[in-house]
Amino acid sequence: MGTNDLIKQGAKLVSSIDDTIEEFNLVTKPRRNRIKNVGGNPESCLAADEAALYSLISKDPVFLDDIIEKSNLEVSVASDMLLRLQLKKLIKQLPGVQFVKN
């Protein structure tokens, strides 16, 4: 009954960030400090700070604490960038707050 009531009230399916942007009529701004995409390298389409963080992650699991220590970033900043990298499907989070490249 709960989900049916939500549908009656006008709930909408959200299957991607685009659905949320469309629902709230959000306008996205182009990101600054982009590195130009050259040769299909995943790092080439990242902002400079994202590329630096991405370079700390490998195919072997890396703990969040190690990433923060090596990057000298605040936890909140590192977490935000890691989430952006996950949304871009460049990395994934494993149990135990570990990250690996896709």
A tleap script that builds the chain and sets N, CA, C and O, in Angstrom:
source leaprc.protein.ff14SB
mol = sequence {
  NMET GLY THR ASN ASP LEU ILE LYS GLN GLY
  ALA LYS LEU VAL SER SER ILE ASP ASP THR
  ILE GLU GLU PHE ASN LEU VAL THR LYS PRO
  ARG ARG ASN ARG ILE LYS ASN VAL GLY GLY
  ASN PRO GLU SER CYS LEU ALA ALA ASP GLU
  ALA ALA LEU TYR SER LEU ILE SER LYS ASP
  PRO VAL PHE LEU ASP ASP ILE ILE GLU LYS
  SER ASN LEU GLU VAL SER VAL ALA SER ASP
  MET LEU LEU ARG LEU GLN LEU LYS LYS LEU
  ILE LYS GLN LEU PRO GLY VAL GLN PHE VAL
  LYS CASN
}
set mol.1.N position { 0.811 -1.194 0.000 }
set mol.1.CA position { 0.000 0.000 0.000 }
set mol.1.C position { 0.859 1.263 0.000 }
set mol.1.O position { 0.495 2.266 -0.614 }
set mol.2.N position { 1.990 1.212 0.684 }
set mol.2.CA position { 2.823 2.408 0.792 }
set mol.2.C position { 3.270 2.948 -0.550 }
set mol.2.O position { 3.149 4.145 -0.811 }
set mol.3.N position { 3.784 2.080 -1.403 }
set mol.3.CA position { 4.251 2.559 -2.715 }
set mol.3.C position { 3.078 2.988 -3.588 }
set mol.3.O position { 3.190 3.954 -4.343 }
set mol.4.N position { 1.968 2.288 -3.493 }
set mol.4.CA position { 0.795 2.682 -4.271 }
set mol.4.C position { 0.305 4.063 -3.850 }
set mol.4.O position { -0.092 4.863 -4.697 }
set mol.5.N position { 0.328 4.351 -2.551 }
set mol.5.CA position { -0.066 5.676 -2.070 }
set mol.5.C position { 0.869 6.754 -2.601 }
set mol.5.O position { 0.426 7.847 -2.954 }
set mol.6.N position { 2.166 6.448 -2.658 }
set mol.6.CA position { 3.123 7.419 -3.208 }
set mol.6.C position { 2.827 7.699 -4.681 }
set mol.6.O position { 2.898 8.846 -5.123 }
set mol.7.N position { 2.500 6.664 -5.431 }
set mol.7.CA position { 2.173 6.844 -6.845 }
set mol.7.C position { 0.916 7.698 -6.985 }
set mol.7.O position { 0.849 8.563 -7.858 }
set mol.8.N position { -0.070 7.462 -6.141 }
set mol.8.CA position { -1.299 8.273 -6.164 }
set mol.8.C position { -0.997 9.741 -5.894 }
set mol.8.O position { -1.644 10.631 -6.447 }
set mol.9.N position { -0.017 9.982 -5.048 }
set mol.9.CA position { 0.337 11.357 -4.687 }
set mol.9.C position { 1.220 12.023 -5.741 }
set mol.9.O position { 1.573 13.194 -5.604 }
set mol.10.N position { 1.579 11.278 -6.796 }
set mol.10.CA position { 2.359 11.874 -7.880 }
set mol.10.C position { 3.829 11.529 -7.872 }
set mol.10.O position { 4.624 12.200 -8.529 }
set mol.11.N position { 4.210 10.491 -7.139 }
set mol.11.CA position { 5.618 10.084 -7.124 }
set mol.11.C position { 6.057 9.703 -8.533 }
set mol.11.O position { 5.267 9.196 -9.329 }
set mol.12.N position { 7.327 9.956 -8.826 }
set mol.12.CA position { 7.869 9.642 -10.147 }
set mol.12.C position { 9.071 8.722 -10.012 }
set mol.12.O position { 9.794 8.753 -9.016 }
set mol.13.N position { 9.261 7.915 -11.025 }
set mol.13.CA position { 10.397 7.007 -11.061 }
set mol.13.C position { 11.673 7.801 -11.321 }
set mol.13.O position { 11.717 8.645 -12.216 }
set mol.14.N position { 12.707 7.524 -10.534 }
set mol.14.CA position { 14.011 8.139 -10.732 }
set mol.14.C position { 14.998 7.014 -10.985 }
set mol.14.O position { 15.331 6.249 -10.080 }
set mol.15.N position { 15.462 6.919 -12.223 }
set mol.15.CA position { 16.406 5.861 -12.569 }
set mol.15.C position { 17.803 6.399 -12.855 }
set mol.15.O position { 18.750 5.631 -13.022 }
set mol.16.N position { 17.925 7.726 -12.911 }
set mol.16.CA position { 19.243 8.320 -13.120 }
set mol.16.C position { 19.211 9.768 -12.637 }
set mol.16.O position { 18.145 10.305 -12.337 }
set mol.17.N position { 20.359 10.382 -12.566 }
set mol.17.CA position { 20.461 11.778 -12.157 }
set mol.17.C position { 19.709 12.680 -13.121 }
set mol.17.O position { 19.207 13.730 -12.721 }
set mol.18.N position { 19.624 12.288 -14.379 }
set mol.18.CA position { 18.907 13.090 -15.369 }
set mol.18.C position { 17.436 13.247 -14.999 }
set mol.18.O position { 16.848 14.302 -15.241 }
set mol.19.N position { 16.830 12.204 -14.411 }
set mol.19.CA position { 15.435 12.282 -13.980 }
set mol.19.C position { 15.260 13.333 -12.890 }
set mol.19.O position { 14.275 14.071 -12.894 }
set mol.20.N position { 16.197 13.404 -11.968 }
set mol.20.CA position { 16.134 14.395 -10.899 }
set mol.20.C position { 16.323 15.803 -11.448 }
set mol.20.O position { 15.607 16.727 -11.062 }
set mol.21.N position { 17.278 15.962 -12.337 }
set mol.21.CA position { 17.526 17.271 -12.953 }
set mol.21.C position { 16.282 17.736 -13.700 }
set mol.21.O position { 15.896 18.902 -13.607 }
set mol.22.N position { 15.660 16.830 -14.435 }
set mol.22.CA position { 14.453 17.168 -15.189 }
set mol.22.C position { 13.297 17.531 -14.248 }
set mol.22.O position { 12.589 18.510 -14.486 }
set mol.23.N position { 13.109 16.758 -13.197 }
set mol.23.CA position { 11.994 16.990 -12.265 }
set mol.23.C position { 12.080 18.350 -11.597 }
set mol.23.O position { 11.063 19.026 -11.439 }
set mol.24.N position { 13.267 18.759 -11.205 }
set mol.24.CA position { 13.437 20.019 -10.497 }
set mol.24.C position { 13.849 21.168 -11.412 }
set mol.24.O position { 14.168 22.258 -10.938 }
set mol.25.N position { 13.845 20.924 -12.731 }
set mol.25.CA position { 14.208 21.952 -13.713 }
set mol.25.C position { 15.550 22.603 -13.385 }
set mol.25.O position { 15.703 23.822 -13.457 }
set mol.26.N position { 16.516 21.762 -13.025 }
set mol.26.CA position { 17.838 22.264 -12.675 }
set mol.26.C position { 18.641 22.523 -13.937 }
set mol.26.O position { 18.529 21.794 -14.922 }
set mol.27.N position { 19.435 23.548 -13.893 }
set mol.27.CA position { 20.329 23.868 -14.994 }
set mol.27.C position { 21.727 23.523 -14.531 }
set mol.27.O position { 22.177 24.007 -13.493 }
set mol.28.N position { 22.412 22.696 -15.285 }
set mol.28.CA position { 23.770 22.326 -14.902 }
set mol.28.C position { 24.756 23.252 -15.591 }
set mol.28.O position { 24.577 23.640 -16.745 }
set mol.29.N position { 25.792 23.593 -14.858 }
set mol.29.CA position { 26.848 24.450 -15.394 }
set mol.29.C position { 28.001 23.579 -15.845 }
set mol.29.O position { 28.271 22.546 -15.232 }
set mol.30.N position { 28.687 23.975 -16.905 }
set mol.30.CA position { 29.884 23.217 -17.280 }
set mol.30.C position { 30.934 23.353 -16.189 }
set mol.30.O position { 31.084 24.419 -15.592 }
set mol.31.N position { 31.653 22.278 -15.931 }
set mol.31.CA position { 32.684 22.281 -14.898 }
set mol.31.C position { 33.911 23.020 -15.386 }
set mol.31.O position { 34.295 22.912 -16.551 }
set mol.32.N position { 34.517 23.767 -14.493 }
set mol.32.CA position { 35.772 24.447 -14.818 }
set mol.32.C position { 36.939 23.529 -14.501 }
set mol.32.O position { 36.771 22.494 -13.856 }
set mol.33.N position { 38.093 23.905 -14.948 }
set mol.33.CA position { 39.329 23.159 -14.688 }
set mol.33.C position { 39.290 21.749 -15.257 }
set mol.33.O position { 39.910 20.844 -14.698 }
set mol.34.N position { 38.587 21.549 -16.338 }
set mol.34.CA position { 38.558 20.237 -16.971 }
set mol.34.C position { 39.853 20.023 -17.739 }
set mol.34.O position { 40.396 20.937 -18.359 }
set mol.35.N position { 40.315 18.819 -17.679 }
set mol.35.CA position { 41.450 18.430 -18.500 }
set mol.35.C position { 40.858 17.918 -19.798 }
set mol.35.O position { 39.913 17.129 -19.769 }
set mol.36.N position { 41.378 18.336 -20.918 }
set mol.36.CA position { 40.812 17.922 -22.196 }
set mol.36.C position { 40.979 16.429 -22.405 }
set mol.36.O position { 42.007 15.850 -22.052 }
set mol.37.N position { 39.950 15.809 -22.987 }
set mol.37.CA position { 39.960 14.373 -23.250 }
set mol.37.C position { 40.868 14.087 -24.439 }
set mol.37.O position { 40.599 14.515 -25.561 }
set mol.38.N position { 41.938 13.362 -24.176 }
set mol.38.CA position { 42.890 13.027 -25.226 }
set mol.38.C position { 43.135 11.531 -25.208 }
set mol.38.O position { 43.645 10.999 -24.222 }
set mol.39.N position { 42.781 10.849 -26.280 }
set mol.39.CA position { 43.137 9.449 -26.429 }
set mol.39.C position { 42.357 8.458 -25.596 }
set mol.39.O position { 42.822 7.330 -25.432 }
set mol.40.N position { 41.216 8.800 -25.067 }
set mol.40.CA position { 40.390 7.835 -24.363 }
set mol.40.C position { 40.873 7.461 -22.968 }
set mol.40.O position { 40.345 6.513 -22.386 }
set mol.41.N position { 41.832 8.149 -22.422 }
set mol.41.CA position { 42.308 7.897 -21.073 }
set mol.41.C position { 41.253 8.397 -20.091 }
set mol.41.O position { 40.854 9.558 -20.180 }
set mol.42.N position { 40.778 7.557 -19.145 }
set mol.42.CA position { 39.728 8.001 -18.215 }
set mol.42.C position { 40.093 9.268 -17.455 }
set mol.42.O position { 39.227 10.104 -17.196 }
set mol.43.N position { 41.352 9.420 -17.098 }
set mol.43.CA position { 41.770 10.601 -16.346 }
set mol.43.C position { 41.685 11.868 -17.178 }
set mol.43.O position { 41.633 12.964 -16.620 }
set mol.44.N position { 41.671 11.747 -18.498 }
set mol.44.CA position { 41.721 12.928 -19.352 }
set mol.44.C position { 40.428 13.727 -19.340 }
set mol.44.O position { 40.423 14.871 -19.793 }
set mol.45.N position { 39.338 13.173 -18.842 }
set mol.45.CA position { 38.076 13.917 -18.796 }
set mol.45.C position { 37.729 14.370 -17.385 }
set mol.45.O position { 36.592 14.763 -17.124 }
set mol.46.N position { 38.683 14.319 -16.485 }
set mol.46.CA position { 38.446 14.692 -15.094 }
set mol.46.C position { 38.987 16.078 -14.798 }
set mol.46.O position { 39.904 16.564 -15.459 }
set mol.47.N position { 38.395 16.703 -13.787 }
set mol.47.CA position { 38.969 17.934 -13.266 }
set mol.47.C position { 40.324 17.586 -12.652 }
set mol.47.O position { 40.573 16.431 -12.306 }
set mol.48.N position { 41.176 18.562 -12.520 }
set mol.48.CA position { 42.534 18.319 -12.032 }
set mol.48.C position { 42.545 17.658 -10.653 }
set mol.48.O position { 43.329 16.740 -10.412 }
set mol.49.N position { 41.680 18.121 -9.750 }
set mol.49.CA position { 41.646 17.535 -8.412 }
set mol.49.C position { 41.133 16.096 -8.444 }
set mol.49.O position { 41.616 15.251 -7.691 }
set mol.50.N position { 40.155 15.813 -9.313 }
set mol.50.CA position { 39.645 14.447 -9.454 }
set mol.50.C position { 40.719 13.527 -10.026 }
set mol.50.O position { 40.870 12.389 -9.580 }
set mol.51.N position { 41.461 14.016 -11.008 }
set mol.51.CA position { 42.513 13.211 -11.625 }
set mol.51.C position { 43.601 12.859 -10.609 }
set mol.51.O position { 44.125 11.745 -10.620 }
set mol.52.N position { 43.937 13.801 -9.739 }
set mol.52.CA position { 44.952 13.542 -8.716 }
set mol.52.C position { 44.472 12.457 -7.754 }
set mol.52.O position { 45.238 11.568 -7.383 }
set mol.53.N position { 43.206 12.532 -7.354 }
set mol.53.CA position { 42.660 11.522 -6.446 }
set mol.53.C position { 42.535 10.177 -7.151 }
set mol.53.O position { 42.838 9.137 -6.566 }
set mol.54.N position { 42.091 10.194 -8.401 }
set mol.54.CA position { 41.931 8.960 -9.182 }
set mol.54.C position { 43.265 8.228 -9.325 }
set mol.54.O position { 43.299 6.998 -9.335 }
set mol.55.N position { 44.345 8.966 -9.432 }
set mol.55.CA position { 45.663 8.340 -9.598 }
set mol.55.C position { 46.103 7.580 -8.344 }
set mol.55.O position { 46.994 6.735 -8.422 }
set mol.56.N position { 45.498 7.865 -7.202 }
set mol.56.CA position { 45.835 7.167 -5.958 }
set mol.56.C position { 45.138 5.815 -5.832 }
set mol.56.O position { 45.463 5.022 -4.948 }
set mol.57.N position { 44.180 5.559 -6.717 }
set mol.57.CA position { 43.386 4.330 -6.652 }
set mol.57.C position { 43.882 3.382 -7.728 }
set mol.57.O position { 44.218 3.804 -8.834 }
set mol.58.N position { 43.928 2.097 -7.398 }
set mol.58.CA position { 44.410 1.098 -8.348 }
set mol.58.C position { 43.391 -0.025 -8.478 }
set mol.58.O position { 42.275 0.077 -7.968 }
set mol.59.N position { 43.775 -1.085 -9.156 }
set mol.59.CA position { 42.922 -2.268 -9.280 }
set mol.59.C position { 42.887 -3.063 -7.977 }
set mol.59.O position { 42.010 -3.903 -7.774 }
set mol.60.N position { 43.848 -2.789 -7.102 }
set mol.60.CA position { 43.863 -3.400 -5.772 }
set mol.60.C position { 43.111 -2.478 -4.814 }
set mol.60.O position { 43.249 -1.258 -4.905 }
set mol.61.N position { 42.320 -3.036 -3.897 }
set mol.61.CA position { 41.542 -2.202 -2.975 }
set mol.61.C position { 42.410 -1.245 -2.158 }
set mol.61.O position { 43.467 -1.619 -1.650 }
set mol.62.N position { 41.937 -0.002 -2.043 }
set mol.62.CA position { 42.622 1.031 -1.264 }
set mol.62.C position { 41.621 1.569 -0.245 }
set mol.62.O position { 40.508 1.954 -0.605 }
set mol.63.N position { 42.017 1.595 1.031 }
set mol.63.CA position { 41.147 2.091 2.086 }
set mol.63.C position { 40.985 3.604 2.002 }
set mol.63.O position { 41.891 4.317 1.571 }
set mol.64.N position { 39.827 4.075 2.419 }
set mol.64.CA position { 39.544 5.514 2.442 }
set mol.64.C position { 40.592 6.254 3.270 }
set mol.64.O position { 41.058 7.320 2.867 }
set mol.65.N position { 40.958 5.707 4.406 }
set mol.65.CA position { 41.964 6.364 5.259 }
set mol.65.C position { 43.282 6.553 4.524 }
set mol.65.O position { 43.932 7.587 4.677 }
set mol.66.N position { 43.685 5.568 3.727 }
set mol.66.CA position { 44.934 5.684 2.965 }
set mol.66.C position { 44.823 6.753 1.881 }
set mol.66.O position { 45.770 7.497 1.627 }
set mol.67.N position { 43.651 6.818 1.245 }
set mol.67.CA position { 43.432 7.839 0.216 }
set mol.67.C position { 43.514 9.231 0.832 }
set mol.67.O position { 44.143 10.127 0.268 }
set mol.68.N position { 42.884 9.412 1.983 }
set mol.68.CA position { 42.892 10.715 2.656 }
set mol.68.C position { 44.306 11.094 3.081 }
set mol.68.O position { 44.728 12.239 2.925 }
set mol.69.N position { 45.027 10.122 3.618 }
set mol.69.CA position { 46.404 10.387 4.059 }
set mol.69.C position { 47.301 10.792 2.888 }
set mol.69.O position { 48.071 11.746 2.998 }
set mol.70.N position { 47.205 10.078 1.779 }
set mol.70.CA position { 48.062 10.359 0.618 }
set mol.70.C position { 47.671 11.648 -0.101 }
set mol.70.O position { 48.524 12.328 -0.673 }
set mol.71.N position { 46.375 11.982 -0.071 }
set mol.71.CA position { 45.915 13.152 -0.816 }
set mol.71.C position { 45.963 14.439 0.006 }
set mol.71.O position { 45.908 15.532 -0.558 }
set mol.72.N position { 46.065 14.321 1.336 }
set mol.72.CA position { 46.032 15.477 2.233 }
set mol.72.C position { 44.739 16.279 2.100 }
set mol.72.O position { 44.729 17.493 2.304 }
set mol.73.N position { 43.652 15.594 1.757 }
set mol.73.CA position { 42.352 16.254 1.640 }
set mol.73.C position { 41.540 16.034 2.913 }
set mol.73.O position { 41.755 15.071 3.648 }
set mol.74.N position { 40.606 16.944 3.155 }
set mol.74.CA position { 39.649 16.751 4.238 }
set mol.74.C position { 38.770 15.554 3.887 }
set mol.74.O position { 38.569 15.254 2.710 }
set mol.75.N position { 38.250 14.877 4.893 }
set mol.75.CA position { 37.404 13.705 4.674 }
set mol.75.C position { 36.209 14.053 3.797 }
set mol.75.O position { 35.875 13.303 2.881 }
set mol.76.N position { 35.564 15.182 4.068 }
set mol.76.CA position { 34.372 15.560 3.310 }
set mol.76.C position { 34.701 15.835 1.845 }
set mol.76.O position { 33.920 15.480 0.961 }
set mol.77.N position { 35.831 16.453 1.581 }
set mol.77.CA position { 36.238 16.763 0.207 }
set mol.77.C position { 36.577 15.473 -0.539 }
set mol.77.O position { 36.143 15.270 -1.673 }
set mol.78.N position { 37.351 14.611 0.103 }
set mol.78.CA position { 37.727 13.339 -0.516 }
set mol.78.C position { 36.492 12.482 -0.783 }
set mol.78.O position { 36.376 11.868 -1.843 }
set mol.79.N position { 35.574 12.443 0.177 }
set mol.79.CA position { 34.348 11.655 0.007 }
set mol.79.C position { 33.515 12.170 -1.159 }
set mol.79.O position { 32.965 11.388 -1.933 }
set mol.80.N position { 33.428 13.480 -1.277 }
set mol.80.CA position { 32.690 14.087 -2.387 }
set mol.80.C position { 33.316 13.704 -3.730 }
set mol.80.O position { 32.607 13.322 -4.661 }
set mol.81.N position { 34.624 13.806 -3.826 }
set mol.81.CA position { 35.297 13.471 -5.085 }
set mol.81.C position { 35.186 11.981 -5.389 }
set mol.81.O position { 35.022 11.599 -6.547 }
set mol.82.N position { 35.274 11.145 -4.374 }
set mol.82.CA position { 35.133 9.697 -4.583 }
set mol.82.C position { 33.731 9.366 -5.083 }
set mol.82.O position { 33.567 8.498 -5.940 }
set mol.83.N position { 32.735 10.043 -4.559 }
set mol.83.CA position { 31.374 9.829 -5.032 }
set mol.83.C position { 31.242 10.245 -6.491 }
set mol.83.O position { 30.605 9.549 -7.282 }
set mol.84.N position { 31.843 11.381 -6.851 }
set mol.84.CA position { 31.804 11.822 -8.260 }
set mol.84.C position { 32.478 10.807 -9.177 }
set mol.84.O position { 31.989 10.544 -10.276 }
set mol.85.N position { 33.589 10.238 -8.738 }
set mol.85.CA position { 34.275 9.220 -9.540 }
set mol.85.C position { 33.425 7.957 -9.667 }
set mol.85.O position { 33.438 7.296 -10.706 }
set mol.86.N position { 32.684 7.625 -8.603 }
set mol.86.CA position { 31.784 6.470 -8.667 }
set mol.86.C position { 30.642 6.732 -9.639 }
set mol.86.O position { 30.268 5.848 -10.409 }
set mol.87.N position { 30.089 7.934 -9.611 }
set mol.87.CA position { 28.994 8.279 -10.518 }
set mol.87.C position { 29.451 8.269 -11.973 }
set mol.87.O position { 28.663 8.000 -12.880 }
set mol.88.N position { 30.720 8.561 -12.184 }
set mol.88.CA position { 31.292 8.510 -13.539 }
set mol.88.C position { 31.701 7.092 -13.915 }
set mol.88.O position { 32.210 6.851 -15.010 }
set mol.89.N position { 31.472 6.147 -12.988 }
set mol.89.CA position { 31.764 4.729 -13.189 }
set mol.89.C position { 33.247 4.457 -13.444 }
set mol.89.O position { 33.603 3.537 -14.180 }
set mol.90.N position { 34.101 5.268 -12.828 }
set mol.90.CA position { 35.544 5.069 -12.946 }
set mol.90.C position { 36.085 4.225 -11.796 }
set mol.90.O position { 37.087 3.525 -11.942 }
set mol.91.N position { 35.406 4.301 -10.647 }
set mol.91.CA position { 35.806 3.511 -9.489 }
set mol.91.C position { 34.561 2.894 -8.877 }
set mol.91.O position { 33.436 3.270 -9.206 }
set mol.92.N position { 34.783 1.935 -7.977 }
set mol.92.CA position { 33.661 1.402 -7.209 }
set mol.92.C position { 34.109 1.207 -5.772 }
set mol.92.O position { 35.286 0.995 -5.482 }
set mol.93.N position { 33.127 1.285 -4.881 }
set mol.93.CA position { 33.407 1.104 -3.456 }
set mol.93.C position { 33.150 -0.342 -3.085 }
set mol.93.O position { 32.150 -0.937 -3.485 }
set mol.94.N position { 34.076 -0.897 -2.308 }
set mol.94.CA position { 33.958 -2.257 -1.801 }
set mol.94.C position { 33.619 -2.206 -0.315 }
set mol.94.O position { 33.741 -1.156 0.315 }
set mol.95.N position { 33.198 -3.327 0.244 }
set mol.95.CA position { 32.951 -3.359 1.692 }
set mol.95.C position { 34.198 -2.933 2.461 }
set mol.95.O position { 35.325 -3.169 2.026 }
set mol.96.N position { 33.974 -2.304 3.605 }
set mol.96.CA position { 35.102 -1.849 4.416 }
set mol.96.C position { 35.635 -0.497 3.972 }
set mol.96.O position { 36.758 -0.135 4.322 }
set mol.97.N position { 34.866 0.246 3.220 }
set mol.97.CA position { 35.231 1.567 2.703 }
set mol.97.C position { 36.551 1.498 1.949 }
set mol.97.O position { 37.486 2.247 2.232 }
set mol.98.N position { 36.608 0.596 0.997 }
set mol.98.CA position { 37.751 0.447 0.108 }
set mol.98.C position { 37.296 0.796 -1.303 }
set mol.98.O position { 36.123 0.637 -1.642 }
set mol.99.N position { 38.228 1.270 -2.120 }
set mol.99.CA position { 37.912 1.675 -3.488 }
set mol.99.C position { 38.863 1.013 -4.460 }
set mol.99.O position { 40.036 0.800 -4.156 }
set mol.100.N position { 38.338 0.686 -5.649 }
set mol.100.CA position { 39.140 0.125 -6.729 }
set mol.100.C position { 38.723 0.779 -8.043 }
set mol.100.O position { 37.597 1.258 -8.185 }
set mol.101.N position { 39.642 0.790 -8.993 }
set mol.101.CA position { 39.296 1.262 -10.339 }
set mol.101.C position { 38.444 0.219 -11.032 }
set mol.101.O position { 38.648 -0.981 -10.848 }
set mol.102.N position { 37.498 0.670 -11.822 }
set mol.102.CA position { 36.681 -0.248 -12.634 }
set mol.102.C position { 37.467 -0.765 -13.801 }
set mol.102.O position { 36.948 -1.548 -14.597 }
savepdb mol mol.pdb
quit
